[in-house]
Amino acid sequence: MEIPKITGDHFQTEVTGAGRPVLLEFYQEGCQACEAQLPILEQAAEEACDVKFCRVDAGEEPELADKYGVTEFPAILILNGEKIFRKITGRQTLEAVLEYLEM
């Protein structure tokens, strides 16, 4: 499942206003760990149908990365509305991602 890239213009609608939990990945172009994380997140998105998955390119949207205190990549935030339930940095396994989604 392809994970949509979110910009600041659509962040409110797509993430904080989604009406359900959101897994939000912050990544940077050229980051090998980020590139390796993407297929794992795509697989997790297929298994966790009740969670919305989105990505933010921190290089293109530095104000969003700053807002959420993201300084390491990849960074995964699990949110529901404005509330952050988890924040994880570094490459994660599929099992770990699915476990993080159990809220």
C-alpha atoms as one frame of an Amber mdcrd trajectory, in Angstrom:
protein
   0.000   0.000   0.000   1.464   3.344  -1.020   1.759   5.815   1.852   0.789
   9.381   0.926   3.225  12.255   1.356   1.714  15.107   3.374   2.625  18.783
   3.139   1.982  21.566   5.605  -0.956  22.725   3.472  -2.834  19.454   4.058
  -1.508  18.502   7.492  -4.556  19.655   9.478  -7.006  17.792   7.264  -4.962
  14.647   6.698  -3.360  14.155  10.116  -4.764  16.049  13.100  -8.269  16.119
  11.632  -8.264  12.526  10.386 -10.719  11.307  13.012  -8.678   8.161  13.685
  -5.132   7.246  14.761  -2.374   8.261  12.351   1.123   6.846  11.961   3.220
   9.720  10.660   6.738   9.099   9.402   9.210  11.961   9.063  11.966  11.167
   6.588  14.692  12.850   4.559  15.642  12.216   0.954  18.876  10.234   0.706
  18.505   8.710   4.195  19.244   4.987   3.792  17.425   4.025   6.988  14.384
   5.977   5.758  14.448   4.194   2.413  14.687   0.832   4.200  11.802   1.793
   6.523   9.315   2.568   3.728   8.504  -1.023   2.611   8.073  -2.024   6.257
   5.574   0.792   6.790   3.764  -0.085   3.573   3.336  -3.651   4.817   2.197
  -2.420   8.239  -0.380  -0.176   6.535  -1.893  -3.241   4.880  -2.186  -5.021
   8.222  -3.360  -2.099  10.378  -6.422  -0.960   8.439  -7.803   1.115  11.315
  -4.751   3.423  11.285  -4.009   6.050   8.655  -0.391   6.136   7.428   1.267
   9.329   6.142   4.802  10.581   5.430   6.405  14.016   5.693   9.633  14.964
   3.920  11.370  16.929   6.681  13.633  18.614   4.135  10.611  20.102   2.390
   8.580  20.692   5.563  11.103  21.726   8.260   8.464  23.632  10.236   6.496
  20.413  10.797   9.631  18.578  11.911  10.404  21.443  14.312   6.838  21.496
  15.644   7.118  17.828  16.626  10.744  17.983  17.777  11.992  15.640  15.069
  15.777  15.727  14.707  16.587  12.080  13.845  15.371  10.096  10.860  13.339
   8.125  10.264  11.014   9.272  13.024   7.612   7.715  13.570   4.869   9.479
  15.487   1.577   7.870  16.370  -1.072  10.513  16.855  -4.780  10.800  17.399
  -5.821  14.372  16.758  -3.216  16.628  18.365  -2.196  14.026  20.961   1.054
  12.119  20.399   0.860   8.576  21.779   4.315   7.441  20.714   7.444   8.849
  19.120  10.073   6.422  17.844  13.291   7.128  15.946  15.444   4.861  13.833
  14.585   1.988  11.552  11.955  -0.362  13.016  10.928  -3.923  12.220   7.411
  -4.760  11.050   6.729  -6.488  14.359   7.828  -3.415  16.317   5.682  -1.070
  14.226   2.605  -3.244  14.680   3.281  -3.463  18.414   3.562   0.354  18.657
   0.142   0.637  17.038  -1.526  -1.363  19.820  -2.869   1.513  21.890
